[in-house]
C-alpha cells in the first residue's frame, strides 16, 4: 500500500510503522524515532532554520559527551541559527570546524586498547552528531542517530546501551514534535504535496509584489496631482 511518505523511499521499518496507523498525524505523534522524523523533515524541505534548530537540540542531548570546543560550539551555533540569533555564515563556519573535529576523532578508531577504542567511539559519534547539526546539507537524521549511538557506546553493558539508544531516539522524537509543530504534517498531507505549497508560496509572493507596485503607483499619482 502507498502512503504519503512512500514517494521519499523511506526504510522498510518506517513504512511498517506508518502502516499501523490510520493517518500520518497519528503515526507522527506516536513515533519514537527522532532520526526518522529529521530525515522526513529534510526530504520535504522544512525551513532550514527550523530544521537546524531541531537537529541542534537533538545533538545537544549528548553535548556532555563532547570534549572538543569546536563540536560544542557547532551545536550551540546550530541552535542559535534556528532561533534566528546566528547568521548562515556563522553556521557554515561552525560546521566546517565541527567537520574537522569529527575527522580528528574518527582517526582515534585506530587505538589498540579496548578502553581507548570505546572512548574513541563515544567521542567520534558525538562529534558526528554535532557536525550533522551544523551542516545545512548533511544527513539530517544523523544528528539524532549519531547522538543515540554515542549514548549507547558510553553505556557499560549491552542492556544499558540498548536502553540509552532507545531513550535518545525517544527524546529526539519529542524534540522534533516540539520544534516542527504541525509543519511536517501540513507539508506532507497538503494536496499536491510540498511541491504544490512551494508553487503557492511563489504565487503569493508574486501577487504581493504586484500589489506593492500598484500601491506605489497610486501614491506617486497622488503626489503628482
Steps between C-alpha positions, in 0.01 A plus 500: 500500500619852416527758775579871489859423600548229235618740228805587711613135517521458879638183655275195524480533879360853468238385248396216730467747787288735290271210403395456863314832500198635315659838430843655471421734790435203730824335392694823547366549851582141596844484342798447731770525233631853476737398221205399279326829574806712421554304179143559388511870588812534287340309212196725484714814534393638834642851550876480560494698824226279645675182388834619639342584834362146524836348402685718746275413789525128419879515490492699824372188676857366501691827530637380835686225312691756292841633594596694188384861517447503122230235527339665801497837325345343187203377700455836670524687169254260337246575773572873478455492122171317544384769740603777262793608719784393267571556133539240227871585479540435871322168455718401203819598683395297804417205274844511340665504842279216623586300190870534576436391859296199390770395255762525773298278732437251222873427485488397865334176394852376432566481876621155601355459848131416549448781752653753263288372213178534701593855598582581138167357384308716747694812405478437125127431510423809707719709270313360201171609656638852546618510140159388373331765711697784345536385140206633297530227237592215734296188560250655740420165661859460613460775759274262692648169381860586589386643832321176580804295401725718715274449801489127438879481463545676832291237681671237711295200388302379200169540681592853607615582148170392345307700759719809451461489122123457526475789746691739272282405204190557711620837630601613152155404369338720763735783406391464138133523595570810711710677237311406185151529645256424217736616223594149386141378504380800301776473242465127456122473490431813293324431172778466246762459773781738601561597137149640470552713811823635352313606187232667713767683700663627181166616358414677826838676493440610139152630584636686802764659280238603245277648770797687645587639158145616440488666841817690415349606166191634676714688752710651222192611306358666809824686563509619138139618528 
